[in-house]
Amino acid sequence: MPDFTHAPELTFDQLQAWTRGKWELPRRGVAAVVPRHNAVIRGVSQDTREFPAGGLYVALRGQRDGHDFVLAAQNAGAVAAVVAEAWPCHEEITIPLLRVPDTLAALQDLARGWRAACAATTFVGVTGSAGKTTTRSFAQALLSSAGKTGGTFGNFNNDIGLPLSMLAMPGDTRFGVFEIGMNHPGELRPLCDILRPHAGIVTNVGPVHLEFFDSVEAIAVEKAELLRAIPADGFAALDADSPFFDYLKTQLRGACVSVSLGDNVGASWRGTTLATPQGGLRVEGVATPLVSRLAGRHNALNLFFAAALANRLGVSWEAMNAALDTLQLPGMRGEQLHVRGRWIVNDAYNANPMSMRCAIDTFAQQTADWKSRRVVVFGDMRELGDTSEALHRSLGEYVAKSGLRVDALVVVGAHAAWIAEAFCAAGGGAEVLRFADAATAAREVLDWTREGDAVLLKASRGVALERVADALAG
């Protein structure tokens, strides 16, 4: 949920102007009605379970109809609600209702209105097939050294989450860093229309959501919507080593700040990964390395994007390490835990073929001198469509040939079984354990592992592989 502590105060007149809705004041319980002419709301939410007192409730229609919870929102402290024009008001409702044709469109219009009101804020968009949240977290931390910085909460990066995150941003914010995600064609342009970014980052383009896209090239076209939304006086940070770099650069009207972890002489900045457990980056021409506390080349690249962007926006390289000390690392994204004598790398928030390989490479680096057993727990990668079997099998072969000594490979889910089959066919000599779901795997992995083991957890969000980490933690 967004943090509503510093959410802006919005007037009822602003809400009406931005949504073009019509206020309705229920006649029953007049004494409980907040006077419209001098009332404000602080915080906008569609979720009554963690609702801001004095906030605005938006009744969205989804798997459950949010109109069924207007009374619950009122009881939780809502001072007004956005509802559909035709929704019949219950007798118990006493708060003002803003009637609109489409409540989701109204939520997005509210975000557009607030975006326009924040004329002094520099808005940054972050997208990509992997690494969005980590990169956005890095960027927020680095930019915070130059001024008040806000942005996406959790993984609120879709057509509901982006508006909610923006509406929680204080009006005196200097930098707003928001990630935008998609899993279907055509989803990014409306999000860019809401955000209207001054600058952006495309972390990478890879084989994700192939259930809904014809090719990786089609994903690149969709990701480039962020670049097309940046004005001519804006800029974007891109990976100069990416096979899609040339295409992405052509989609950008503004300046390109390119980074390279190789020897690409054409890049704006070149760097190398810090091969230490703390992780980080050494930038060519910059005296002090940047320490991230997230190991792996992919995390060094994520930091590089954020650092190049922050530097362009006025943050000195010298100030960046101090800013990184304040970084709140996102959970279940390379999170390192020491429990019951076991060392666990919980990277179970989400997964795709790119991030799975990055996780294996990083785990190999982290455990290069590990004396005890190494256990890899992989679950299904979702939304890969007809390519699913081939990509799971390719991953299994990659693990077998990666050079990582795997003492046990645990696979969870029907698709992850292909990982195990390909791993064994490619000569992987580890013990292989197969489970249908995370709950069963959690019990068995707890019994099978022992003190001194290193355990890697990685799967798509729907697998809920964090249950294994919870079981190991007791």
N, C-alpha and C positions, 0 to 999 in steps of 0.2 A: 504494500500500500504506500502511496505517497506520504511524505511527511508534511502535515498541514500546519506545523508550528509557525512558519513564516509565510503562509499563503496570503496573497494580496486581498485587500478588502475591495469587493466589487459592489456597485450599487444596483438596485433593482432596475433603474433606468438603463444602465449599461447592458444588463442581461436582456432586456426587452429589445434594445436597439440592435444588439449583435445577432440575436436569433430571429428578429422580426416576428416574435411571438406576441401573444396577448395574455395579460394577467387576468386571473380570475380570483376573486376573494370569496371563499365559501361563506354563506350567510350564517351557518350554524357555528356557534362558539365564537362570536365576533370578538370577544374579549381576548381570545388567544391569538388573534391574527396580528402579525407584526405590521405596523404601519408602513406602507410602501414608500412614502415620500422621504423618510429619513433612515430607512433600514439598509444594512449592508450584509453581505454574506462573506464568509471567509472559509474557503475550501470547497471543492466540487468533487463529488464522488457518486459512483453508481453502486456502491457496496455498503449495505447497512451494518455489516458486522464490525467494521472499524470506521465509524462515521465521525466527522468533525462536528462538534457542537457549534451551532451557528452557521452550518454549511448548507450548500445547495445539493439536493438529491436529483439525479437524472435517471429517470425510469427507462432503461434500455430493454429492448426485446431480444432475447437470445434463446438458449436452451430453456431458461425460465423467464417469464415476463416480469420485468422490473416493476411494473405497475402493481403487482401483487404485494410489493414491499413498501409502498408509499407511507402507509401508516407506521410501519416499523421505523422508517427513516424519521418520521415526525417524532416518534417516541425517543429516538436516539439523539434528537437535538436539531434536526433540520429546520431551517426557518422558511424554506420554500422548496418547491419541486418542479422539475420540468417534466411534463406529461404530454401524451398524444391528445390531439384535438378532440377525438371521439371518446376518450376514456371517461366512463361514468364515475364521478367522485363519490367515495363512500361517505356516509354520514359522519364518521369519526374524524374526517380530515378537516383541519381548521387552518392549516398554513396556506399561504398564497400559492396558486398553481400557475405556471407559465405554460400556456397551451401552444403547441407547435405541431406542424404536420409530421415531422420525423425527429424523434428524440436523439438519435445518433448524429444526424446532421446538425442538430442544435448544439450538441456538445462540441462538435468540431468548429462550429461557427463561434462559440464562446472562446475557443482557443485562438481562432483567427483574430477575434476582436482584441484579446489580451496581447497577442503578438504585435498587433499594430500599435497598441498603447505603450509598448516597451521600446520606444524609439532609441533609447541610449544603449540597448543591449546588443551585443554581437552574438548572433545565433550560429551554432555549428552543428552540422549533421554528420552522423557516423553510420555507415552501412558496410556490408560485406557478407561473405558466406560464412565466415567464422571470425571470432575475436572482437565483435562489436562492443560487448559489455566491458571487456578488459581494456580496450583502447579508449572507450569513453571514460572509464574510471581514471585511467592515466591522465587523459586530457583535463578532466575536472580538477584533479590534484595539482597539475602543473599550472593551470590558469588561475587557480585560487590564490597563488602568490602575487598576482597582479590586480586582483579585485574580486568582489563577491561573485561566486560562481554557482550556478545551479544546473539542473539537467534531469535526465531520466532517472526514475526510481526503479530499482530492481530490473526487470526486463519489460517495462511498460513501453513497448516500441511499436505497437500496431495502431489501428485506427481508433481504438479506445484509449490505449495506454499513453500514446503521444499527447493527445489533448489534456488528459488528466495530469500528466507530468508538467506540461506547460502552464496549466492553471494553478499549479502549486508553487510556481516560481515567483519570488518577490519582485516588485516593480523596480527596485534599485539594483537588480542584478546586472553585473557588467558583462559576464559571459554565460550563455546558456548552451550547454552541450547535450544534444539529444540523439539517441540512436534510433534508427528507423529500420524496421525489419519487414520481411514479406515471405510468403510461401506460394503465392500465385501471381501470374502475370497481371500487370496493371495496378498493383497495390501501392507502389512507391510514389507515383505521381501525385495522388491526392494527399499523401503525407507530406511531400515536399511543398505542396500548395499551402498547407497549414503552417509548416515551419518557416518557409521562405529563408533558407540559410544564407548567411554571408560567406561561409567557408565550409569545407567538408573533408571527410576522409573516406576512402573506399579501401577497406583492409585487404580484401582478396576476392577472387571469383573462383568458385569450385563446384563440384558435383553435389549440390544439395537441392532438395525439393524437386528432384527430377521426375517425381510422380506427376508434377504439374507443368514442367517445362520440357520442351523438345530437346534441348541441348544445353551444355554449359555456355555456349555462345549466347543463347537466349537469356540466360541468367545475367551475363555481362551487360546486355542491352537494358535489362531491367535495373540493375544496380546503377547504371549510368544516369538514371533519372535524377539522382542526387546532384550529379555534376552539371546536368543541363539546367538545374534550378538555381545554380550559383550565378550571381550577376557578373558582369564584365570586370567590375572592380573588386571582386572576391577572389578566392583561391581555394585550391584543394591539395591535400597531401596524398601522394600515390606511390606505389611500389615500383621503382624503375626496373626491377628484375622480373616483374610479372609478365607472363605471356600476353596479357591483355592491356599492358601499359599504353602501347601506341593507340589502341582503339579508345581507351578511356580518356586519354589526353585530348583526342580530337573532339570529345563531347563537352569539353570544358571551355567556356568563354573567358574565364579569368586566368590567373596565373597558376602554374603548376609547381608545387614544391615536391620534388621527388627524392626518395630515400633508397639506399641500396645497402644491403648487408653483404654484397659481393664487391667486385672490383669495377663496377659500372662507372666509367669516367664521366658519363653524361648526367649522372645524378646530382641534384643540388647538394645532398649530403651523403657521405659514405660512412659506414660504421662496421663494427665487429661485435659479435656476441661475447659477453663475459662468461667464460666457462667456469662459473663458481656456483655453489648451491644457492647463493643469494640472487643470482641471475641479474641481467641488466645489459648495458650497452656502452661501448666506447665509440664516441663520434670523432671522426677524423678532424683534426684542428681544434678540438676541445680538450682542455687539459684534464678535467676531472670526469671519470666515468659516471654513468647514471646507474644507480643500484635500484632494482625494481622489487626484489623479494619474490619474483616469479621466474622460475628457471625455464630454459628452453629458447630455441631460436625464434619460434613463433611469438613468444612473449617479448623478446627483444625487439622484434619488428613492430609489434603493437606499441611498445614504448617509443620507438623511433618515430612512428606516425604522430603520436601525441606531442613529442618533443619538438619536431619540426613545425607543427601547427602552432604550438605555444610560443616558440621563438619568433615566428612570423607575426604573432600578435603581441610581441613586446616583452616576453619573458626571457631573461638572460639564461644562458646555459649554466652559469654559476648558481643561479637561484633554484634550479630544478631539483637537485638532490634534497635540499631542505624541504621542498614541496612534497617530494615523494615520501618523506617521513610521515606525512599526514594522511597518506593514502589508505583508504578503507578497501581492502581487497575483497572482491566479490566471492561469495561462498560457492563451493562445489565447482570451482574453476581452477584446478591445480592446487586446491587447498591441502595443506600438509598437516596431518594429525599424528600424534604419538599416543597410542592407547594400548593398554595391556601388553606393553613391550613390543607392539607391532608399529611399524611406520606405514601410514596409509596416505596415498595421494588420491584425494577425492576430486576427480574431474568429471563427476557424473551429471553435471547440469544439462549438457546436451552433447550431441556428437554428429559428425558427418565424416566421410572418407578422409578429408583433409585433416580435421582435428584429431582423428584417431591415430593417424600416422605421426602427427606432431607429438601426441601423448606418448607413444612408444619411443620415439627418438629421445624425448626429454627424460623419460623413466630410465632409459639405457644410460644416459649421461649421469643422472642422479645416483644410480646404483652401480656405477662402473667398478667400484671397489667393495661392493656388498658381499659379505661373507656368508650370510644366511640365505634362505630361500626367497625367490622373487615370484610373486603370484600376480598374474594379469587377469582381471575380471572384466570381460567385455559383454555388452548387451546389444540388442538390435539397433541398427541405424534405420530410422523411419523416413518415410516420404521419398524413397528412391525409385519407386515405380518399377518398370520393367528391367531397370539396371540393378535392382537390389541384389540378386544372387551373384552377379558378376563382381559387384563392388565389395560385397562381404567376402567372397572367395579371394579377391585380390588382396584384401587386408590380411586374411589369414596367411597367405603366402608371404606378404611383407613382414609379418611378425616372425615367421620361421627363418627368414633370410636377413633379418635386421642386425644380427650380431648380438642381440640381447639374450642372455641366458635366462630362459623362462623355465621355472621349476614346476609351475602349474598354470594351465590356461583354463579359466572358468568362463563358460559362455552361458548367457541368459536370454532365452527367447528362441523362437523358431528360425528367424533369419540369422541370428548369431551362430546357430549350429553350422552354417556354411563356413564361418570363420574357422571353426574347429576342424572341419573336414579338410579344408585347404591347407591349414597349418600342418596337419599330420601328413598329407600327401606331399608337401614340400620338404619333409624331413624334420619337422619340429618334434623334438623328443620328449617334451614335457608330459606330465600327467594331465589328462583332459577331463574336466568335469562339466556335464551339461545339465542345465536346469530350465524349466519352463517359465519360471517367473522369479522376480526378485525376492519375494518373501521366502520361497523355498531355498533359494541360493543363500540368503542371509543366514539361515539356520545351519546349513551345511558348511559354508565357508568359515563360520565361527568355530565349528568343531574341527575343521580340517587344518586351519592355520594355527600357528604357535608363536611364542615369544621370539622376536628377532626377525620375523618375516617382513618383507616389504610388499605392499599390496597396492596395485593400481586399479582404480575403478573408472570406467568410461562407458557411456551409452547415451542414447537419445532420451529426452526428458520423460517420455511416456513409459519407459521401463522402470523408473523409480529406483535406480540402482543405489541411491543413497541409503536404502534400507540395509544394505550390506555394511556400510560404514556405521550406521546406527547400531547394528547388532554387534559389530566388533568393539564399539565404544561402550557397550553395555548400558 
